Amino acid sequence: MAFCSRFGSLIRQSLSQNNALIGQVPMTSTLNAIRCMSSKLFVGGLSYGTDDQSLKDAFSSFGDVTEARVISDRETGRSRGFGFVSFTCDESASSALSMDGQV
């Protein structure tokens, strides 16, 4: 959490310095562009037979999937029934939310 806060303040500081050099670029549009670079969804209720590739295939129709990861138990190696899917843009993640309960 502290890292994210520090990272955000460094970006704001850098952008404000660049605004003075380049001209006035709206900070909100720049921060939205940074925010849109990655969007991660939690996916629960997965079948224990689901692997990373099948999870990625299931969500690739909604947009460019950068990462799909099924979380597995450390001791047994068996799927824990949930995972995460990362998209390149928030719009893709939002459209994937419409898939709720269908996979």
JORA-V390930 format. One record per helix or strand of 3 or more residues. SS is the DSSP state (A for helix, B for strand). FROM is the first residue (numbers start at 1). TO is the last residue. If there is no record, write none. Layout:
ss:SS from:FROM to:TO
ss:SS from:FROM to:TO
This chain:
ss:A from:2 to:22
ss:A from:27 to:35
ss:B from:39 to:44
ss:A from:52 to:62
ss:B from:65 to:72
ss:B from:79 to:87
ss:A from:90 to:97
